[in-house]
Amino acid sequence: MRVIVAEDSTLLREGLVRLLAEEGHEVVAAVGDGEALVSATAQDRPDVVVTDVRMPPTHTDEGLRAALRIRQQWPEIGVLILSQYVEKRYAIELLGAEGGRVGYLLKDRVVQVADFLEALDRVGTGGAAFDPEVVRQLLARTTHTDPLERLTARERDVLGHMAQGYTNAAIATRLHVSQSAVEKHVNAIFDKLGLSPANGYSRRVLAVLRYLGT
């Protein structure tokens, strides 16, 4: 898989480059700011970009805004956010884009290298990969018309797993219920949230996040 790494910390950037190379991936560019990420993407057209959120010059949301530009211009390129922060302002728009190929991991919660590599593979093959804490913060919208209030506790559990990118079969295994039960919960969730079912778990996740971001 061809990858571009965007990280302003030199040590972390070089560490990611070495890790990816050791795992057989081709790192076509390693940059330290958002503009350089967009330029490198335009030139090299990787399969996936891995980027931090806060990078120079303002160290606020340059990486995430660069990722959003990449999704808009080259939707076939996967985007994996690797950050210490959940930036809600642009995250909902990024994760709500069509086509899958998106992920958001928190650096401090990536305990095993294998978890990062699995997330990278899922994004690169058209899927989704979300840290549960990212999902929790994005779904924790406290408005008077919060549609999540209509869901049962079990439906909330299923929705949380959907938002992490799990298939119905995987959710059934993790919740120790039958797959048919999960499918019924999924249908109920879409009905209560006013969403139409979409093919593929990543599309379901993105549709839910887009709806909740409105």
Long-range contacts (C-beta under 8 A, 24 or more apart in sequence): 1-25, 1-26, 1-47, 1-48, 1-120, 1-121, 1-124, 2-26, 2-28, 2-44, 2-45, 2-46, 2-47, 2-48, 3-27, 3-28, 3-46, 3-47, 3-48, 3-49, 3-50, 3-120, 4-28, 4-29, 4-30, 4-31, 4-37, 4-40, 4-41, 4-44, 4-46, 4-48, 4-49, 4-50, 5-29, 5-30, 5-31, 5-49, 5-50, 5-51, 6-30, 6-31, 6-32, 6-33, 6-34, 6-36, 6-37, 6-49, 6-50, 6-51, 6-52, 6-55, 6-63, 6-66, 7-32, 7-50, 7-51, 7-52, 7-55, 7-82, 8-32, 8-33, 8-52, 8-54, 8-55, 8-56, 8-59, 9-52, 16-50, 19-113, 20-120, 23-117, 25-120, 32-56, 33-57, 33-62, 34-62, 34-63, 34-65, 34-66, 35-62, 35-66, 37-63, 37-66, 37-67, 37-70, 38-66, 38-69, 38-70, 41-70, 41-74, 41-77, 42-73, 45-74, 45-77, 46-77, 47-77, 47-78, 47-124, 48-77, 48-78, 48-79, 48-80, 48-101, 48-120, 48-123, 48-124, 49-77, 49-78, 49-79, 49-80, 50-80, 50-82, 50-120, 51-79, 51-80, 51-81, 51-82, 52-81, 52-82, 52-83, 53-81, 53-83, 53-84, 53-85, 53-87, 54-83, 54-84, 54-85, 54-87, 61-87, 61-89, 61-90, 64-90, 64-91, 64-94, 65-90, 67-94, 68-93, 68-94, 71-97, 71-102, 72-97, 75-99, 75-101, 76-101, 77-101, 78-102, 78-103, 78-123, 78-124, 78-126, 79-103, 79-123, 80-104, 80-105, 80-119, 80-120, 80-123, 80-129, 81-105, 82-107, 82-110, 82-116, 83-107, 84-108, 86-133, 86-134, 86-137, 86-138, 88-137, 88-138, 91-134, 91-138, 92-138, 92-209, 92-210, 92-212, 92-213, 93-213, 95-130, 95-138, 95-205, 95-206, 95-209, 95-210, 96-206, 96-207, 96-209, 96-210, 96-213, 97-206, 98-203, 98-206, 99-126, 100-126, 100-127, 100-128, 100-200, 100-202, 100-203, 100-206, 101-126, 101-127, 101-128, 101-202, 102-128, 102-202, 102-206, 103-128, 103-129, 103-130, 103-165, 104-129, 104-130, 104-131, 104-134, 105-129, 105-130, 105-131, 105-134, 106-131, 106-133, 106-134, 109-133, 122-165, 126-200, 126-202, 127-165, 127-200, 127-201, 127-202, 128-165, 128-201, 128-202, 128-205, 128-206, 129-164, 129-165, 130-163, 130-164, 130-165, 130-205, 131-164, 132-160, 132-164, 135-160, 135-163, 135-164, 136-160, 138-163, 138-209, 138-212, 138-213, 139-163, 139-212, 141-212, 147-192, 147-193, 147-194, 147-211, 147-212, 148-212, 150-192, 150-193, 151-188, 151-189, 151-192, 152-188, 154-185, 155-185, 155-188, 155-189, 155-192, 158-182, 158-185, 158-186, 158-189, 159-189, 159-208, 162-186, 162-189, 162-201, 162-204, 162-205, 162-208, 163-205, 163-208, 163-209, 164-205, 165-201, 165-202, 165-205, 166-201, 167-201, 168-201
